Amino acid sequence: MKPRTVCDIRELPSLRALSAWARTHGARVRYLGPTLEGEPVWGAVRGPVTRVVRGRRPDPHPTPLVWSSPLEDATAKR
C-alpha cells in the first residue's frame, strides 16, 4: 500500500512567503489566533498541507484566556 500524507504542517519565515505560497497553491491566508507567548499566527491550508507564520509584534486580536473549574460548574447545577 502506498504511504499517504495525512497532515503536513510547516512554518514559513515571513508573511510575505506565506502569501506567495498561498497564491501559488490557490489557498487563502487566514488569521488563526495567538500563540501562548502572544504572537499572532496566520496560516494557509490546501488539502493536507498547512503553512503557518508567526508574527513578530504583539497579537492585534488578543483573546483573553478563560478557565472555569468543572467542579464549580458541577456544584452550580445542583
N, C-alpha and C positions, 0 to 999 in steps of 0.2 A: 504494500500500500504506500502511495506517495505521501511524504510529510506535507502537512498543511499549516500555513501560518494562521494562528488564531488571533494574535494580538502583537503588534509591532509598535512600541511607543519609544520615541527618541526626542531628546531635547536639541533644539537648534540654537545657534549663538545669538540671534537677534530677531526682532520683529520683522525687519526687512527680509531676512532669509525665510521666515515663516510665510510671509505674504507671497514671496516668489514661489515657494513650494506649493502653496495653496492654489495660486494662479495656474501653475503648470499642471496640477492634478485635478482641477475643477472643483476644489473644495472651498469652503467659506471659513474665514478666521473668526473665531468667537472668543469672547471673554469667558474663562472657566471659573474664575474665583481666585482667592488669595492662597498663598502658602501659609504654613504655620508661622513663618517669620514676617508675614505681612506683605510679601511681594506679589504683584499681580501676575496671573498666569493666563496666557492666550493659547489657543490650540486650533488645529485644523484636522479633520477626520476624512479619510477616504477609504472605505471598506475596512479592512482590519488594521490599517495603518493610521497612526496618530502622531502628529508632530506638535510639540509644545515649545513655548519660550517663556522664561520668567523675566519680568520687568526689573529694572534696577532702582526704580523710585518707589515710594510707598504706594500701596494699592489705592487707586482712585475710587473704589467702591468698597470700603471696608465693611465687613459683615461681623457684627458682634457675636462672639462665641457664647452660647447659652446652654447651660446644662441643668436639667432638673432631675432630682433623685427619683428613681422608680418606687422607692419606699414611701416618699412623701405623696406620690400620686396614689399609691395603694391605700394609704390611711385617709386620704381626702374623699375617696369613693365610698367609704363606709357610712 
